[in-house]
Amino acid sequence: MKNDYEHSQTELDAHANDCNPNNDAYWQSRDYDERPDNWKELIEDDD
């Protein structure tokens, strides 16, 4: 099934931010208020 919907640049940017642990939006989508100071350690623990 083909999806003819074209995502806007705003939607693409929001998705990229949600997937980027260096971005506050990533952490906010995971119930944090902002990116924690120890974010690199938290990411390494997920591996």
Biotite code that builds the C-alpha atoms (Angstrom):
import biotite.structure as struc

atoms = struc.array([
    struc.Atom([0.000, 0.000, 0.000], chain_id="A", res_id=1, res_name="MET", atom_name="CA", element="C"),
    struc.Atom([1.446, 3.342, -1.034], chain_id="A", res_id=2, res_name="LYS", atom_name="CA", element="C"),
    struc.Atom([1.293, 6.336, 1.300], chain_id="A", res_id=3, res_name="ASN", atom_name="CA", element="C"),
    struc.Atom([0.807, 9.534, -0.719], chain_id="A", res_id=4, res_name="ASP", atom_name="CA", element="C"),
    struc.Atom([1.120, 11.793, 2.327], chain_id="A", res_id=5, res_name="TYR", atom_name="CA", element="C"),
    struc.Atom([4.163, 14.046, 2.223], chain_id="A", res_id=6, res_name="GLU", atom_name="CA", element="C"),
    struc.Atom([5.476, 15.096, 5.615], chain_id="A", res_id=7, res_name="HIS", atom_name="CA", element="C"),
    struc.Atom([6.169, 18.768, 6.160], chain_id="A", res_id=8, res_name="SER", atom_name="CA", element="C"),
    struc.Atom([9.639, 19.933, 7.098], chain_id="A", res_id=9, res_name="GLN", atom_name="CA", element="C"),
    struc.Atom([8.294, 20.778, 10.557], chain_id="A", res_id=10, res_name="THR", atom_name="CA", element="C"),
    struc.Atom([7.056, 17.206, 11.011], chain_id="A", res_id=11, res_name="GLU", atom_name="CA", element="C"),
    struc.Atom([10.364, 15.786, 9.796], chain_id="A", res_id=12, res_name="LEU", atom_name="CA", element="C"),
    struc.Atom([12.304, 18.069, 12.141], chain_id="A", res_id=13, res_name="ASP", atom_name="CA", element="C"),
    struc.Atom([10.102, 17.123, 15.095], chain_id="A", res_id=14, res_name="ALA", atom_name="CA", element="C"),
    struc.Atom([10.641, 13.429, 14.389], chain_id="A", res_id=15, res_name="HIS", atom_name="CA", element="C"),
    struc.Atom([14.402, 13.931, 14.123], chain_id="A", res_id=16, res_name="ALA", atom_name="CA", element="C"),
    struc.Atom([14.432, 15.799, 17.442], chain_id="A", res_id=17, res_name="ASN", atom_name="CA", element="C"),
    struc.Atom([12.403, 13.029, 19.113], chain_id="A", res_id=18, res_name="ASP", atom_name="CA", element="C"),
    struc.Atom([15.022, 10.502, 17.969], chain_id="A", res_id=19, res_name="CYS", atom_name="CA", element="C"),
    struc.Atom([18.052, 12.546, 19.028], chain_id="A", res_id=20, res_name="ASN", atom_name="CA", element="C"),
    struc.Atom([19.149, 12.033, 22.661], chain_id="A", res_id=21, res_name="PRO", atom_name="CA", element="C"),
    struc.Atom([21.069, 15.306, 22.510], chain_id="A", res_id=22, res_name="ASN", atom_name="CA", element="C"),
    struc.Atom([17.750, 17.145, 22.130], chain_id="A", res_id=23, res_name="ASN", atom_name="CA", element="C"),
    struc.Atom([15.320, 18.090, 24.937], chain_id="A", res_id=24, res_name="ASP", atom_name="CA", element="C"),
    struc.Atom([12.396, 16.809, 22.827], chain_id="A", res_id=25, res_name="ALA", atom_name="CA", element="C"),
    struc.Atom([13.846, 13.279, 23.044], chain_id="A", res_id=26, res_name="TYR", atom_name="CA", element="C"),
    struc.Atom([13.782, 13.401, 26.823], chain_id="A", res_id=27, res_name="TRP", atom_name="CA", element="C"),
    struc.Atom([10.433, 15.173, 27.058], chain_id="A", res_id=28, res_name="GLN", atom_name="CA", element="C"),
    struc.Atom([8.869, 12.368, 25.006], chain_id="A", res_id=29, res_name="SER", atom_name="CA", element="C"),
    struc.Atom([10.236, 10.003, 27.671], chain_id="A", res_id=30, res_name="ARG", atom_name="CA", element="C"),
    struc.Atom([8.689, 11.850, 30.650], chain_id="A", res_id=31, res_name="ASP", atom_name="CA", element="C"),
    struc.Atom([11.696, 14.015, 31.562], chain_id="A", res_id=32, res_name="TYR", atom_name="CA", element="C"),
    struc.Atom([11.344, 17.786, 31.907], chain_id="A", res_id=33, res_name="ASP", atom_name="CA", element="C"),
    struc.Atom([14.548, 18.346, 29.931], chain_id="A", res_id=34, res_name="GLU", atom_name="CA", element="C"),
    struc.Atom([17.741, 16.560, 28.939], chain_id="A", res_id=35, res_name="ARG", atom_name="CA", element="C"),
    struc.Atom([19.386, 15.309, 32.142], chain_id="A", res_id=36, res_name="PRO", atom_name="CA", element="C"),
    struc.Atom([22.977, 16.245, 32.912], chain_id="A", res_id=37, res_name="ASP", atom_name="CA", element="C"),
    struc.Atom([23.991, 12.576, 32.819], chain_id="A", res_id=38, res_name="ASN", atom_name="CA", element="C"),
    struc.Atom([22.226, 11.893, 29.508], chain_id="A", res_id=39, res_name="TRP", atom_name="CA", element="C"),
    struc.Atom([25.260, 10.230, 27.933], chain_id="A", res_id=40, res_name="LYS", atom_name="CA", element="C"),
    struc.Atom([25.443, 7.701, 30.760], chain_id="A", res_id=41, res_name="GLU", atom_name="CA", element="C"),
    struc.Atom([21.724, 6.960, 30.427], chain_id="A", res_id=42, res_name="LEU", atom_name="CA", element="C"),
    struc.Atom([22.110, 6.341, 26.686], chain_id="A", res_id=43, res_name="ILE", atom_name="CA", element="C"),
    struc.Atom([25.093, 4.037, 27.234], chain_id="A", res_id=44, res_name="GLU", atom_name="CA", element="C"),
    struc.Atom([23.043, 2.031, 29.750], chain_id="A", res_id=45, res_name="ASP", atom_name="CA", element="C"),
    struc.Atom([20.433, 1.344, 27.032], chain_id="A", res_id=46, res_name="ASP", atom_name="CA", element="C"),
    struc.Atom([22.988, -0.396, 24.798], chain_id="A", res_id=47, res_name="ASP", atom_name="CA", element="C"),
])
